[in-house]
Structures are given as structure tokens and as C-alpha cells.
């Protein structure tokens, strides 16, 4: 049974701003390139799902212009500023009704994998599109590349990888599908989208990877210890290794998949 302890990496924790900034540094350029290729422009109605921070909805608002509309929603919209060119609402995907009005573009990054009713949530995203509207979904696939240190040279890398395995165990206990990313193309087709395509991005090492690792491990350290997956001393030792820049730290591959709702606008 999934762990009922709630979302493992909530936005109300003190480490959340650093983690969200690191995710923006790692993935925004990749996401923005996809959005531009999909043709977002003046006057578009856009929904950014599980926005977390302002970076993606801000980009959408700049592209949609004064005649467009951007809605940014999140379960915990604490880091979404008002008056930034987009509307902010609290919204729980898969449970709350979808916003009305029909969207030209809907985007969700690192969201669906944390939703228990993923198929229902995806169907909700598709239903929110106007005919001809576009959906872009981006999800990690930890099982596709499970190591935080792919170049496992010694004890420091082995410790890092063991802690990452503990993190994956905690996620799996909450019902997270660790191989979800690779399933996106077929899920989008099954949801009725046309012209489905997909690719992936895999950062192997960068300063943002280190920031992400520090924030993530600090945020889950209590759960790792209480579950017997690591000791406090091991976690402190790993965090020291990360701060000293002694590790090449990767992320899980981010799979992007997109498609178009059928019909005429």
C-alpha cells in the first residue's frame, strides 16, 4: 500500500525554494525550447499545472502577451507571486474540477507522477484543451537511470547511490511510479491526443545538480533515518562530499511528451 504520509517534497518546507530554483536552472531552457517549438504566441490561453515557482508561467505570460491568458495552479502555491502577468490558483490535480474556458496549451512538469489517479488526472488535462489545443507533459524516469553518480568510482559515490536508492524507496512507498516517464507517449495516445512525439533530457553534472541534491537530501533526511535507510552520520558525510564538489551528480532523465487534441479550433 502507498505510504499515506503526504507529498514527499512539499513546497512548504524550508528547502523548497532552493530545490525549485535548481529544477528551474536544470530544466527551464529545455521546457522553453519545447514550448517555442509548439508555437505558443500572442493571444494564447495557457494553463501551467503544478507550477511550483514563477519561471514557467512567467515565460508563458511573456509569449501570450497582453491579449493572452495564463493560469498557474499548484497544490501549495506559496511561491507563485500575484501581479506577475498570470493568475494564481490553488488546485489539486485529479480531484478539483478543471478550469473552464478551454486552453490552447496545457503544460505539466514533474506533476503527474505524484498524483494517485494519474490516468484521471491526464484525462482532466486533455479535457481542458480546446479542439486543436496542445498538451506538453514532462516527467522524470528514475528507473531508466537510477544512479545519482553514474560514474561510481569509490565509497563516496557508492554512498550517494545508496541514499538515492533510499529516496526511490520512499517515493515508491507513496505510490510513485518510478518508470512513469517512458510511458507518456502511449498514455497521451490512449487519452486521445494526436501527433504525439517525445524526447528526453539527462543532465549528468552541473552546479544546479549539486544544489538539487543538497536541498532534496536535507528535506528527506528525517524520513531516511526513521525508515532505517541511512544513518544521520552517513547523510552528513554525503552532504559534506556534495558541498566540497567531490561528486559528479546526475538527475533522472526528464521525458517530455506532447500531442494535440483533435478537432478544429
Number of C-alpha atoms within 10 A of each C-alpha: 7 13 14 9 8 10 12 16 16 14 20 12 9 12 19 19 16 16 22 21 18 20 19 19 18 21 17 16 12 15 20 15 10 16 22 12 9 16 12 18 17 16 16 22 24 27 28 24 25 22 26 29 21 22 16 23 27 18 15 31 25 16 19 20 15 12 10 18 20 27 21 26 23 22 16 17 20 13 16 22 13 11 8 12 20 23 17 22 16 14 19 17 25 19 13 11 11 17 16 9 10 18 25 24 26 23 24 20 22 18 20 24 21 19 20 17 13 18 16 15 20 22 16 19 25 25 18 23 24 20 17 18 24 26 28 24 25 24 26 26 22 21 16 15 15 18 22 26 21 16 14 16 10 8 9 17 22 17 18 25 19 16 23 19 17 20 20 18 16 20 20 15 15 20 16 19 21 20 16 19 26 22 13 22 21 14 18 26 17 12 18 16 21 16 12 19 16 15 13 16 16 15 15 16 16 15 13 22 22 22 19 25 23 19 20 18 20 15 19 16 19 15 16 20 16 11 13 10 16 18 16 13 10 14 20 14 14 22 19 13 15 20 13 10 12 12 20 18 25 23 27 21 22 23 23 24 24 25 23 25 25 16 9 8 9
